[in-house]
């Protein structure tokens, strides 16, 4: 009986230690890695799709679960220099930085190493704010790295870019440029070391 009681006490103590370590681990912050990438697809004349990339991303997740990301939209790469310049001039000259924020504590608290979670996020761009509900796929690689992937479609008209898109259409002599932009997100977060 004494041995059984001792075993129970040891199990409880080990469980408490494990819980404390888990709580401490979840309180650590994460920094966005330079490996992170965002791809955007534009569609012209209703049929032709082209993929552009955005790598100028900065951000972190605090120990409390607050995520804050910043995107320098002037750094968008379309692989055509003149098109880059036109987008910088007619879309991003006034408000070049977009911001994404939210509380991802539920994702930080998850015990699984790979999972999908619906995440409310706030995207601010061009002086406009839109609430998004984004399915995030999270894969943890050990304790040091977490990879986050998402796919969504953003209507850039919601951010006041419709007139700039129309100007780009006129300059390029196109029939149409869609304001609906599929976005493919691949973010890599690394645990901050104290």
DODO-830316 format. One record per residue (C-alpha): x, y, z. Coordinates in steps of 0.5 Angstrom, whole numbers, padded with zeros to 4 digits, always signed. Layout:
REM residues N
XYZ/...
//
This chain:
REM residues 194
+0000+0000+0000/+0006+0005+0002/+0009+0003-0005/+0003+0005-0009/+0002+0011-0005/+0009+0013-0006/+0008+0012-0014/+0002+0016-0014/+0005+0022-0011/+0011+0021-0016/+0006+0021-0022/+0003+0027-0019/+0009+0031-0018/+0012+0029-0025/+0005+0031-0028/+0006+0038-0025/+0013+0039-0027/+0011+0037-0034/+0005+0042-0034/+0010+0047-0031/+0015+0046-0037/+0009+0046-0042/+0007+0053-0039/+0014+0056-0039/+0015+0053-0046/+0008+0056-0049/+0010+0063-0046/+0016+0064-0050/+0016+0068-0056/+0017+0067-0064/+0021+0071-0069/+0019+0070-0077/+0025+0067-0081/+0028+0070-0087/+0025+0063-0090/+0018+0066-0090/+0015+0067-0097/+0008+0070-0099/+0006+0069-0106/+0000+0073-0110/-0004+0071-0116/-0006+0076-0121/-0011+0075-0127/-0012+0079-0133/-0017+0079-0138/-0021+0074-0135/-0016+0068-0136/-0008+0069-0136/-0006+0068-0129/+0001+0070-0126/+0004+0069-0119/+0008+0075-0116/+0012+0074-0109/+0013+0078-0103/+0019+0077-0098/+0020+0083-0095/+0016+0081-0088/+0018+0082-0081/+0014+0080-0075/+0014+0076-0069/+0009+0072-0064/+0009+0074-0057/+0009+0069-0051/+0002+0072-0050/+0000+0069-0057/+0000+0076-0060/+0002+0076-0067/+0004+0082-0071/+0007+0082-0078/+0009+0087-0083/+0009+0087-0090/+0013+0092-0095/+0009+0092-0101/+0014+0096-0105/+0018+0090-0105/+0013+0086-0109/+0017+0082-0114/+0013+0081-0121/+0019+0079-0125/+0018+0085-0130/+0021+0091-0127/+0017+0096-0131/+0011+0092-0128/+0014+0093-0121/+0015+0100-0122/+0008+0101-0124/+0005+0098-0118/+0009+0101-0113/+0007+0108-0116/+0000+0107-0117/-0002+0102-0111/+0003+0103-0106/+0006+0110-0106/+0002+0113-0100/+0001+0107-0096/+0007+0102-0097/+0006+0098-0091/+0001+0093-0089/+0000+0090-0082/-0003+0083-0080/-0005+0082-0073/-0009+0077-0068/-0008+0073-0062/-0006+0066-0064/-0006+0063-0057/-0010+0057-0058/-0005+0055-0064/+0001+0056-0059/-0003+0052-0053/-0005+0046-0058/-0001+0039-0056/-0001+0037-0063/+0005+0037-0068/+0001+0038-0074/-0006+0041-0074/-0011+0046-0078/-0014+0051-0074/-0019+0057-0076/-0016+0063-0074/-0019+0070-0074/-0014+0076-0076/-0014+0083-0078/-0011+0086-0084/-0009+0093-0085/-0007+0096-0091/-0008+0103-0095/-0012+0106-0089/-0017+0100-0089/-0018+0095-0084/-0021+0088-0086/-0023+0082-0081/-0021+0075-0084/-0022+0068-0082/-0016+0064-0084/-0015+0056-0084/-0008+0056-0082/-0004+0049-0082/+0001+0049-0077/+0007+0044-0077/+0012+0044-0071/+0019+0041-0072/+0022+0040-0065/+0021+0045-0060/+0025+0051-0064/+0021+0051-0071/+0014+0052-0073/+0012+0052-0080/+0005+0056-0082/+0001+0055-0089/-0005+0058-0091/-0009+0060-0097/-0014+0065-0098/-0017+0070-0103/-0017+0077-0102/-0021+0082-0106/-0016+0088-0106/-0022+0093-0107/-0024+0092-0100/-0017+0096-0099/-0019+0101-0103/-0014+0099-0109/-0020+0099-0114/-0018+0105-0118/-0010+0104-0118/-0012+0097-0121/-0016+0100-0126/-0010+0105-0128/-0006+0099-0129/-0011+0096-0133/-0011+0102-0137/-0003+0103-0138/-0002+0096-0140/-0008+0096-0145/-0012+0090-0142/-0019+0088-0142/-0019+0087-0135/-0015+0086-0128/-0019+0082-0123/-0019+0085-0116/-0020+0078-0113/-0013+0076-0111/-0011+0069-0109/-0006+0069-0103/-0001+0063-0101/+0002+0064-0095/+0008+0060-0092/+0011+0063-0086/+0017+0060-0082/+0017+0062-0074/+0024+0060-0070/+0023+0060-0062/+0027+0066-0059/+0033+0064-0054/+0033+0068-0048/
//
